Amino acid sequence: MTPRPGVPPTAAQLYDRAVGETNAGRLAAARRALRQAAGRRPDPDLAARIEGTLAYLDAETGDPVLALASIRAAAARPGVGERTRAVLVGQAGLVAMRRGDTDDALRDLGRAIRHLADEPALLGQVALNRGNVHLQRGDLVRAGQDFTLARDAFRACGAPLDEAKARHNLGYTDLLAGDLVPAIRRMDGAREVLARVSPLHAATCDTDRAAALLAAGMPADAERLLVAAAAAYGRARVRQPQAEAELLLARTLLHHDAARAAAAARRAARRFRGRGAGTWAALADGVALSAAAVHRPDPRLLPAIDDAVRALGARGAREDRTRLRLHAAAVRISGGDLDGAARVLRSGVPAAAPAPVRLLARTVRADLAAARGRHRTVLAIAGAGLDDLAAEQARLGSLDLRSSLLLHALPLLHRGLRVAAGSGRPDLLLAWTERARDLVTRVPPLSPSPDPAVARELAEVRRLRVFGQGPDDERRERELMESLRGRLWHRAGSGAVLPRVDLAAVRAAADGRGVVAVAYCWTEETVAAVVVGDGGPGRVVGLGPTRAVTALLGGLGPDLETAAGEPAGPLARAVDAGLRTRLAALAELLVTPMDLPTGRPVVLSVPGAFRAVPWGMLPGLVGRPCTVPSSLAAWVRTGPWPARPRVAAFAAGPGVPRADEEVQRAATAWPAATVRVGEDATVEQVSTDAGTADVLHVAAHGRHHREHPSFSRVELADGPWFGHDAHRLPRTPGLVVLSACEGGRTAVRWGEETDGLARAWLHAGAHCVVASAASVRDEVACEVLPEVHRRLAGGEAPALALAGATADLPTTLVCLGSGW
């Protein structure tokens, strides 16, 4: 009931206002309304409700023990009706849930639900809270049932805000069940409603989204959200969710900063204890001990860890107990207590445990096997873990999510590579280098996304790139990029995983195509290579310590950029000499020891650390056809370069001095080529041309986006053309030539998987991409690339055409994908 103008609101109206403010997360406004309502001399029933709701607010920001006593006292007063008593019992259950007293919470919330069947708004609130209790206890089935009950109740009484809360919680339940795509989809849909209501609701959404990002292998993204969410809760003085956000932050930091993780966990534990939330404090203690074990695995930690494991077990925190128990086993291994570690590991890990926990268990088991010298067991354990990862990746439709998920399997991958590198066996080393490179490409790409919102938001980003001004537009552009990234996470994968490719398959492909295949292996200690297709069964070549290669790679990018800037006079001679010296030294380490057969094309499978190497400039490879696929397995599956392409399309973006000349000259090699220059080179027009072309050549300014590599772009007449756009084409050109600075640059995901503009085209279905990881002088591109097209039109494969065109003028251009 709305008060009439000029008439003071009644106690009932003020109470209803307070409930609305509470549900919207505006706690200070709710408290003011409740105090005003209490001053209006309400009847005993309403007075009990007011007192109970005030006590709940006190529990959120102050002492939950005292608040719980106040709620129970209000429920026991004479004159309180059954409906009100049920509401108060439900509030008591909510406070108990916040403290981690799940037995009391389930008892009280269950009693409330039984008395509120005919009150959908109240029923929904209590069912929502009981679902959260089931989540705390790890009972996902009952949690899902309660959240569904709450969603349907809120929908029946027309409460869209509360319905969004229930949908959000259903998404979080999906996350805990390991169903990442529906989890993100549901939580994102709910956030569109909730985040507009109050900063606290936005913080809740962001805290749970951070949990999803952590599960997806994106701890840096999760950390940013959690720091902001904890600050928002702190400003509102809502201590329980603030401490919960800090606890999740500690778990997130475990992946990259164990010392900060321990500090965050201890801070959360202090907050929980200050509120009497013993179970939550035990969880935080466990994370602090895990962080200490990761930071410095000292056996002196074991008594405290063992005590914490028992405490967590007694409180029903199964997942946290399992994780801490695994860290205890790792500490025992590092201290030489292998039998003690084995006893700990005998307890096993539940099959329903989240993928990161299962992978952690395999890592600790692999370490135990390595400590006992059982190298075959290490490989079996690590291989099974990576197969688990591939199955998880196959459930995801986003390349971004598939790549980031590698975080959780990286320790297993490193352990397998180390054993394989020490074996000296070409079959074993090739198998493990290919596991490293093929973890993402084993999952087939999906067809273009049909979501029209993706197209709309990409168009708005393009508009802001061209016309945006000032910090507001910059902020809006960042928001759109995050939104687009999230939308692309909503697609489920096909579930298909391609079979692995072994040494015999690589040898057959190399012999059949007349090439030498090289797979570089990179470990923390050494660099090696497997050489296949030079007449033998395959051989391992040691290339030296990793630190020597790292020292040369560190300055390679700056040297190439400086040289591309056309320095003059003595500086030019010094830069040229320095670059030549560095390239020669790299060749001595990475090429010369392999003693490759003269003249044969080379297929190079390389780790992410080699992403900036201009292979065609290294002595021993100058003038030799080279192609660099994402993996040898991808090269084998893609097959040889197809028959002579027929349709070519060209586009020149604005602001590149000789771009028009470059594409016009290159187009003369092709009959009836399509050429777009000036205002004709729009995103829509070039996309249309790309959908019908066999060969696409774009000469434009290019920019690599380090934070969001799939937003790397080339600039066309009306704005940027992103890597995301490649995935929206109904048909992808077989060859894409990116004559753009930074067109071939990549970001490295966890040491092996790379992402960027060229990678986006390959994943979208291009056979081959010619691009440069560093800047290319305009006059060099204008001379070299028309010759490449002349050779392509004459029937040469891309790698052969690029090698022939650059034999006398080595450049940073590289043939990526299957160019032979």
N, C-alpha and C positions, 0 to 999 in steps of 0.2 A: 504494500500500500504506500503510495506517494503522499507526503504531507502537503496540505493545501498552502498556497502562498500566505505568508504572514502568520501561520499557525505553527507553533513549535512541534517538532516530531515527537511522537509517543515513544515509550520505552521499546515497544515491539518494533517500530519502524527503525529506531536507532540500532537495535540488535540485528535486524535484517541487513542494515547497511554495513555493520561490522563484519558479518559473515561474508558479505560480498568482498569487502576490503581484504579479509583474511585469505579468501580463495584466490584473490588477485595478487597476493604477495605484498600488499601494502599494510604492513603490520602496525606501524605507528598510527596511521589513520584508523585502523580497526580498534586499537586500544583506546583512542580518544572517544570513538563512538560508544564503546562498551561502558566507559566510565560515565558518559552522559546518560546512557540508558539506566545504569544503576542508580543515578540520582533522581530518576523519575518515579520512584517507588513502585517497581514492578511487582506483579503477583509472585507467590513463592515459586511457581513453576518456571516463569521467565527469569526470575532472580537466580535460580540455580543454573539456568543455561548461561546467563551472563557471567556468573562466577566461574563456571567451568571453562568458558571460552577465554576469559582473562587468564586463568591458570595455564591453559594451553599456550597462550602467547608468552607467558612468563617462562614456561618450560623451553620455548624456542630460544629465548634470549637470556635466560637466567638459570635458576635452580630447578631442575626437573623433579627432584625428589619432593621438594616442598609443593611444587605444582601438582604432582600426582596425589598427594595427601589432600590438597584443596578440592580436587575434582571428586575424589571418592567421598569427601565430607558433603559436598553439594548434592551428590546423588543419594545420600542417605537421609536427607532432611525430610521432615513431614511435608505433605502437600505437593510433592513432586510426582508428576504423572509417569506412567510406564514409558511413553514415547520419549519424554525428556530424559528419564533415567537411562534409556537405551542410548540416547545421544551422548550422555555424559560417560557411560561405560565405554562407548566407542572412542571418546577423547582420551580416556585413561589408557586404552589399548594403544592409541597413537603415541602417547608419551612413553609408554613402556617400550614400544618399538624403537623410538628414537634412542633410548638408553641401551638397546640391544637385549632387553629381557623378552625374548621371543615367546617363551612359554606363557608368561602373563599376558602378553599382547594378543596371542591367538585365543586365549580364554575370553578376554574381554571383548575383542572384536567379533568373535563368534556369537557371543550372547547378544551383542548389539544387532547383528545381521538378522538373527531370528525374530527380533521384535520390530524390524523396519521393512518388512517385505512389501508393505503397501505405501512406502514413502520413497519413491525412486531417487530423488535428489539426495536424501540422507543415506539410503542404501548404497548408492554409488560411491559416496565418500568413504564409507566404512569398508566396502569391498576393495576399493583402491588401496586403503591402508593395509588390509589383511594380505592383499597380493604382495605388498612390499615386505611384509614379514616372511612370507613364503620364499621370496627372493633371498632374504638374509639367511634362511635355513637351507638354501640350495634346492628347494622343491619347485622346479620350473613348471611342472605340469599344473600344480594347484595355483601357482602364481598366475599362469596364463588364464586359468578358469576364472579367477577372481577379477582380473583386469577386463576380461570379456564381459563378465557380469556388470562391472562398473560402467564400461563403455555403453552397453545396451541400456542400462538404467538412465544414464545421463542423456542418451539420445532420446529416450522416451519422454523425458521431462523438458526437453529443449534447452539443454545446458551445454553449448558448444565448447566453452572454455574447459569445463571439467571433462567433457568427452575427449578433448585433445590431450589432457593429462593421461587418461586411460590408454589412448592410442600410443602415446609416448612410452608408457610403461610396457605395453605389449612389445614395442620395438626393442626396449632394453632387455626384455625376456628373450627375444630372438637372439640378441647379441650374446647373452650368457649361454644360450644353446648352441652357439657357433654359427648361426645363420646370419652372416654379416650383411648381405644385400637387403633382405627384408627388414632387418634392424635399422639400417641407415634410412631406408625408404620411409618407414613408419615414423621414425624420430624426426626426420626432416619435415614431413608433412605436418606433424604436430607443432613443430617449432614455429611454423608460419603463423599459427594462432597464438601460441603461448608467449613468444618473445616480445610481441607488441604490447603485452599487458603490463609487465613490470620488469625491472632489472633482475629481481629474484627469480622469476620464471625463466628469463633468458639465461641466468647463471645455471639453473638446474638443467636446462636443455644442453648447455655447453659442457657441463660436467659429464653428463652421460655420453655426449658426442665424443668427448675426449677419450672415454673408455673404448668407444668403437674405433677411434683413430689408433689407439694403442694396440688393440687387437689386430688392426690392419697393418701394423708395423710402421706407424708414423709418430714416433714419440715427440719429435720437435713440434709438430702441429698440435698434439695433445697438450704439451707443456704450456704453450701460449694460451690456450683456452682455460686451462686450470688455474694459472696465475691470475688471469682476469676474473674468473668465477670466484676464487677464494677472496679476492679483494672486494668484489661486489657483496658477498655475504658478510665480510668484515665491516663494511660501511653500514650495513643494516643491523649489525650486532646479532646476527643469526649464527650462533656458534657451532651448532651441530653440523649443518651442511658445510660450513666453512672448514671444519676439521675433516669432514669426509672428502672435500675437494683437495685438501692438503695431503690426505692419505693417498688418494689416487695420484696426486703429483709425485709423491715419493715412489710409488710403483713405476711411474713413467720414467723418472730420473734414473732408476736402476739400470736402464739400458745404456746410458751414456755418461752418467755422473753420479757414481755410487756415494761419494762423500756428501753431496747435496741431498741425495735421496735419504740418507740416514738423518740428516738435520731436519728435513721436512717431516719425516715419520715421527721423530721425537717431539716436534712441535705439535703435531696432530694428537699424539698420545697425551700430552699435557692438557690439551683442550678437552679431550674425552674424559680424562680423570676428573677435571674440574667440574664436569657435568654429571659425574657418577655413572658414565657409560662404560662399564667395565669390559664388555665384550669388544666394543670398538677400540678401547685402549689396548686390549690384547692383540687385536689385528695390527694396530700401528706398531706395537713392540716387535711383532714378528717381522714386519717390513724393515724396521730399523736394524734388526739382527741380520736379515738377508743382505741389506746394503753393506753392513760391516763385513760380512763373509765375502761378498763380491769384491769389495775394496781391498781387503787384506785378509786372505783365508788363514786365520790364526787358530790353531787347535784350542787355544785358551777360550775361544768363544763357545766351544761346544757345550759346556754345562748350561749356560744361559739359553742356547738354542734348544737343547733337549727339553728344558723346563718350558720354554715357549711352545714347543710342539705339543707337549702334554696339555698345556692350558688351552690351546686352540682346539685340540681334539675334544676336550671336555665341554667346550662351548659350541661344538657342532660346525666349526669353520673348516670344512673339509678341504676346500681348494687352497686356502692359505696355509693350512697345516701341511698339505702335500708339497707345496712350493718350498716352504721352510725346511722340511725334511730333506728335500733334494739338495738344498744349499748345505745342509749339515753333512750330507754324504760327500759333496764336493770338497768341503773343508777337510774331512777325514782323508780323502784321496791325496790332497796336497800335503798333508802331514804324514803320509806313508801308512796310515791305518787302513789298508785295503780290505782286510776281513771285516772291520767295523763298517766300512762303507757298503760292503756287500750285504751285511745284515740289514742295514737301513733300506737298501734298495729292494730287498725281498718283499717289502710290503706292497710294491707295485703302485701303479697309477690307474685310477678308474678310467674305463674306456670312454666315459662321457666327459672326461676332463677337457677343458679348452685346449685348442691346438698348441698355444705357447707352452702350456704346462707339459703336454705330452712330448713336445720337442725338447724342453729342458731335461726331462727324464732321460730321453735318449742320449742327450749330450753327456750327462753325468755317467751313464752306463758306458758310453764310448770312452770316456776318460779312464774309467776303471779298467776296461779292457786294454787300453794303451799302456797303463801303468803296469799291467801284468804281461806286457809284450805280446798280446793276442791281436795282431794287426788285422787278420781276416775278420775277427769279430768286430773290430772298430768299423771296418768297411761295411759289414752287414748291417750294423746298427745305424750308421750314418745314412746308408742307402735307403733303409726302410723309412727313416725320418723324412728324407727328401721326397720319397714317394708319397708320404702323408701330405707333405706340403703341396705337391702337384695336385693331389685330389682336392685340397682346400682351394687352390687357385682356380681349378676348373669350375668351381661354383660361382666365380666372380666374372662379370662381363667387362670390367674396367681394367685396361692395361695398367693404369695408375695403381689400383689396389693390388693387382697380381704382383707387380714389381715390388711394392713396398712390403708385401708379406714376407719377402726374403729375410727381413730382419730376424725373424724368429728361428730361421734355419741356418743362419750364417755360421754359428759355432760348429754345427755338424758338417757343413760344407768345408770349413777350414780343416777340420780333423781328417776328413776323407782325403782332401788334396794333399795334406802332409804325408799321410801313409802312402798314397799313390806315388808321390814324388820320390819317396825313399825306396820304392820297390824296384825302380829301373825297368819296369815292364811297360812297353808301349801301349798294350791293350788296356791296362789298368789306368795309366796316366791319361790316355785319351778319354776313357770312360768318365773320369772324374773332372777333367777340364770341360767336357761337354755337359756334364751335370751342372757345372757352374754357369755355363753360357746359355743352356737350353731350358733353364727353369721356367722362363716365361713363354718362350716360343713353342714349348710342348703343348700349350693350350691354344687351340685354333681361335683366331679372331672372329668376332661376331659381325653380322651384317650391320649396315649403318643404323644409328639410333633413330627411331621414328618420333622422338619427343619434340613437338614443335616449340616448346619453351627453350630448348637448347639453341635453336636457330634464332629466336627472338633475342636471347641474351647475348649471343655472339654478335648479332647486329648492333646491339646497344654498346657493347665494348668497342666495336669498330668506330661507332659514332663518337664515343668519348675520346678515342685515340686521335681522331682528326680534329674535333671541335672542342674537346674538353679544356677547361681552364680552371686553375686554382685547386686548392686542397679538397674542396667538396667533390669535384669531379674525379680527382685521383682516388679519393676514398670510395666513391661509387664504383669505379672501375675495379678496385681490389675486391669489393663485395661481390660484384658480378663474377669475377674469376673464381672466387670461392664457391659461389652458388653453382656455376657451371661445372666445376670440378665435382661438387657433391651430386649434381643431377646425373652425371655420368657414372657415379658409383651405384646408381639404383638398378642397373641392369644385371640380371642373373646370368651366369655362364651356362654353357651347354652341358657341362659335366664331362666333356670329352678330353682325354689326355692322349696325345700321340705317343707311339712307342719310341723308346730311346734308339739311337743310332750307334752301332759299335764300330770297332776298328775295321772289320771285314767290309761293312757297308761303305765306310769312307774310302777304303782302298779300292773297292770296285768302282765307286764314282770317280775317284781321281784317275784311275787307269782308263776308264771309259771316256773321260773328257780330256785326257792328255795333260793333266796338271799335277803340281805338287801341293799337297794340303799340309798346313802347319798349324798345330794347336799349341799356343803358348800356355804354360802353367805358371801361375804366380802364387807363391806362398810367402809367409812373413820372413822366411829364411833364404829361399833360393828361387831362381827363375830357370825354367827348363822348357823344352819344346819337344813335341812328338812330330816327326816328319813322316809323311805317308805319300806313296805314289812316285818314289824315285827308283823303282825297280826292286826294292826289297819288301819285306813283310811289315815294315814300320820300325822306326828307331827313336830312341830317346836321346836328346842332346842336352847336356848341362850347359847353362849359359851364365852361371856365376851367381854371386850373392845379390839378393834383392836390393840392398842398400846402394850398390854401385849403379844399378839401373835407375833407382829412384833419384839419385843425385843428378843424373843427366836429364831426366824427365822434368825435374822441378823448374828449370829455366827455359825449357823448350818453347812453351807458349809465348812468353815475353820476347824471346829472340825472333820468333816468326812474325809477331806483330810489329816489332821494330823494323824488321827487314821490309815488311809490306808497306810501311810508312814512307818509303823512298827517301831515306836520309841522303845527304849530299856530302861530297868531298871526303876528307879523312874519316869522318864518322861512318860513311857508307862502306868504306873499305874495312873498317874495324868490325862493323856489324856483320858484313858478309863473311869475313874470316872467322869470327866467333861462331856463326851459325854453321859454317862448313865444318869447323872443328867438332862441334857438338854432334852433328849428324854423322860424321865419320866415327866418332866414339860410340854412338848408339849402334851403328852398323856393326862395329867390331864386337859388340856384346850380343846383339839380337839377330844378326844375319850371317856374318862370316862363319861362326862355328858350325852352322848347319850344312855348309858345303852343298848348296842346292845345285841341281843339274842346270847347266847353262841353257838359257833361253826358254825354259818351260814356264808357262804361267803359274802363278802362285795364289793359293787361297789361304788367307790368314785368319784364324780364329783367335781373337785377342781379348785380354781382360780389360776391365774398365780403366785401369791405370794407363793403358796405351792409347786412350781415346784421341789424344792430340798428335799422335805420330803421323807425319806425312810420308807414308811408306814409299811413294814414288820418288822421294828425294834422297833416300838412304842409298849410299854406295852399295852395289850388289843387286839393287832392285830398280835403279834408274833405267827406264826404257823397257822394263819387264812388265807384262800384264799382271796386275795384282787386283784381287777383289777381297773385301773384308766383310763377310757375312756376320750376322748376329751370333751364329754358331755354325759349326760344320754340319750339325744335324739339320739346321734350317737350310743350308746350302744343298745338302743331299735331297731333302724333301722338295725343295723348289724346282730342282731339275735344271738342265742347261739353259742358256739364253735361247729364247725361241727363234723361230724363223724371222726373216727380215721384217722389221716394223714398217707400216705403210703410212700412218697418219701422224703428223707432228703438229704441235701447237706451241706458240711462243708468246711471252708477255714480258714487257719491260715496265718496271715500276718507276715512280718519280724520283728525281734527285740524284740519280746515278749518271755521271757524265757521259759514258759511252754505252749505256744499256740499250738504247734504241739501235745504235749501230751494231752492237753485238748480236741482237736477235735478228735483225734484218739480214746480216751477213750469214748467220747460221741457217736461217730459213731457206736460203737459196739452194741448199743441198737437197731439199725435199719438194717434190711436186705438190702444188696446191696446199702449201703449209698455211696455217692460220697464224696471223701475227697481230698482237694487241699492244699498242703503244699509246702514250698520252692518256687522255680521258677514257679511251676504250678499254684500258687494262683495269677493269673493275673486278671486284671479288666475284660477283655473280657471273660475269662474262667468262672470266678465266676458269671458274668452276665448271661452267657448261662445256668449255673447250676440253678441260681435263677429263671429263666424263666420256669423251669420244676418242681421245688421242691415245696412240701407242707410246708416243714420246712427248713429254712436256718439259719445256725449258723456261725458267723464270729468272730474269736478271733484275734484281731489286736490292734495296737495303734489307738486310736481315738482322734480326735480334734474337739472341738466345735468352730465355727466361729461366734463371737458375732455380727459383722457388717452385715454379709450375712449368716444367719443361715442355709440356704439350701446348702451352701458350707461346712457345717460340714462334716466330712469324717472319714473313716477308711483307714489305709494305707495297701495296698496290695503289691505284689512283684514288680509290675511295676509302682506304684504310687497310688494316692488317689482315693477312690471310694466315690463319693459325694452323698448327699441327692438328688441332681438333677438326679443322675443316676437311682434312684428308679423309677422315673416317666417315664423313657424311656424303661422299661421292658414291653414286650408284655403281660406278666402274672406275678402277684405278689404272692409270697409265703403267705400262710395263717398265718404262725408264723415266725417272724424274731428274732433271738437271737443275740444281739450285745454285745459280751463280750469284751468291749473296754472302756477304761477310757473316760469319757465325752460322751459316746454314747447316754445317755439319757438326756443330758443337753439341755436346751431350752433357747431361748431369748423370752422375754415377749413383746407382742405388745399391748401397751396401756392398761395394767393392767389385761387383761383376756386371749387373744389369745396367744398361744405359738408357737414357731417354732424351729426346730432343726432336727437332723438326725432321731431320732425316729418318730418325727411328720411327717417327709417327707415320711417314709415308711407307716405310717397309712393313710396318705392322698393318697398315690399311690394305696391303696387297701388292705394292710395287715390287717388281722383280729386282730392281736395282736403282740406287740413287747415287748420282755424282755430286759431291758437295765438298766443302772445305771446312776444316775445323778452325782455321785461322783466316785472317783477312787475305784477299787476293787483289793484287793491283788491277785496276780497270783495264790497262792496256794488255796485261797478260791474259785475262779472261777473254778480251776481245780478239786476241790472236789465236789462243788455244782452242776455245770452244767451237768456233766455226769449223775448224779442222776436225774436231771430234765428230761433229755432225756429218761432215763429208764422208768420213770413214764409216759411221753408223749406217748412213744411207746406202753405202756400198756393200753392206752386209757384214761388217765386222762387229763382234760382240763389244759391249761397252768397255770392258777392261782392256781389250786389245786396242780399241779406238783411242782411249785416254793415254795408254802407254805410247802409242805411235805419235800422238800429237804433242806429247811432253818430253820425248826422248832428248831433244836438244834444249828444252826449256823446262826443267823440273819445277813443279808447282806443288802447293799444298792440297790440290784437288785429289780426292780419294774416291775410288769406286767401292761403294758400300752395297752389301747384299750379294746377289748372285749375278755377277757381271761377266760370267764365263760359262 
